[in-house]
Amino acid sequence: MAAKELSTERATTRLLGIPLGNFGLAESLLMAFTTGFIGFFLSCFLAIVGILIYNSAGHHAINFADSYKYIALPAGLVVLGLSLLLFVGLWLKRKLSGN
């Protein structure tokens, strides 16, 4: 009995050792939107730091609001789209396979 549980546990999809295949729809959507938010805020932080370094080096002053509009928003939307494809795709794959 323990061998059967172990074999089904190993059959799940893993990313860096983290099992991803057993999420329901709500958990998949939550994980996708969380990943999108993390992508948005990380790219926004890095863009603000980059603009700060660029402006302090004596170059033409760039508005910090551009980091949201031109860098963080597109990056966050791309990460959100990819994570929605991954997590909802894994959920659909599990549902359609009958598990």
C-alpha positions as CSV (number, residue, x, y, z in Angstrom):
1,M,0.0,0.0,0.0
2,A,2.8,2.4,0.8
3,A,4.5,1.6,-2.5
4,K,1.3,2.6,-4.4
5,E,1.1,5.9,-2.5
6,L,4.8,6.6,-3.2
7,S,4.4,5.8,-7.0
8,T,1.4,8.2,-7.3
9,E,3.3,10.9,-5.4
10,R,6.2,10.7,-7.8
11,A,3.9,10.9,-10.8
12,T,3.0,14.6,-10.1
13,T,4.6,17.4,-12.0
14,R,7.5,19.0,-10.1
15,L,9.3,22.3,-10.5
16,L,12.6,22.6,-8.6
17,G,11.3,19.7,-6.4
18,I,8.0,21.3,-5.6
19,P,4.9,19.3,-6.6
20,L,2.6,21.3,-8.8
21,G,0.1,18.9,-10.1
22,N,-2.3,18.5,-7.2
23,F,-3.8,22.0,-7.0
24,G,-7.5,22.7,-7.6
25,L,-8.8,25.4,-9.8
26,A,-8.9,28.0,-7.0
27,E,-5.3,27.2,-5.9
28,S,-4.1,27.3,-9.5
29,L,-5.6,30.7,-10.1
30,L,-4.2,32.0,-6.7
31,M,-0.7,30.7,-7.5
32,A,-0.9,32.2,-11.0
33,F,-1.9,35.7,-9.8
34,T,0.6,35.5,-6.9
35,T,3.4,34.8,-9.4
36,G,2.2,37.7,-11.6
37,F,2.3,40.1,-8.7
38,I,5.7,38.9,-7.7
39,G,6.9,39.4,-11.2
40,F,5.4,42.9,-11.3
41,F,6.9,44.0,-8.0
42,L,10.3,42.5,-8.7
43,S,10.6,44.1,-12.1
44,C,9.3,47.4,-10.7
45,F,11.9,47.3,-8.0
46,L,14.7,46.5,-10.4
47,A,13.5,49.2,-12.8
48,I,13.4,51.9,-10.1
49,V,16.9,51.0,-8.9
50,G,18.2,51.0,-12.5
51,I,16.6,54.4,-13.2
52,L,18.1,55.7,-9.9
53,I,21.5,54.6,-10.9
54,Y,21.1,56.0,-14.4
55,N,19.9,59.4,-13.2
56,S,22.6,59.7,-10.5
57,A,25.3,59.1,-13.1
58,G,24.4,62.5,-14.6
59,H,22.4,61.3,-17.6
60,H,19.1,62.7,-18.8
61,A,16.6,62.5,-15.9
62,I,14.0,59.7,-16.5
63,N,10.7,59.9,-14.6
64,F,10.3,57.1,-12.1
65,A,6.7,56.6,-13.2
66,D,8.1,55.1,-16.4
67,S,9.3,52.1,-14.5
68,Y,5.7,51.2,-13.8
69,K,4.3,51.9,-17.2
70,Y,7.0,50.7,-19.5
71,I,8.8,48.0,-17.6
72,A,6.9,46.6,-14.6
73,L,3.4,46.4,-16.1
74,P,4.4,44.5,-19.3
75,A,6.7,42.2,-17.3
76,G,4.0,41.5,-14.8
77,L,1.4,40.8,-17.5
78,V,3.8,38.4,-19.3
79,V,4.6,36.5,-16.1
80,L,0.9,36.4,-15.3
81,G,0.0,35.0,-18.7
82,L,2.8,32.4,-18.5
83,S,1.8,31.3,-15.0
84,L,-1.9,31.1,-16.0
85,L,-0.9,28.8,-18.8
86,L,1.2,26.7,-16.5
87,F,-1.0,26.4,-13.5
88,V,-4.4,26.2,-15.3
89,G,-2.8,23.9,-17.9
90,L,-1.6,21.5,-15.1
91,W,-5.1,21.6,-13.5
92,L,-6.8,20.9,-16.9
93,K,-4.3,18.1,-17.6
94,R,-5.1,16.5,-14.3
95,K,-8.9,16.9,-14.7
96,L,-8.9,15.5,-18.2
97,S,-6.7,12.5,-17.3
98,G,-9.3,11.6,-14.6
99,N,-7.1,12.0,-11.6
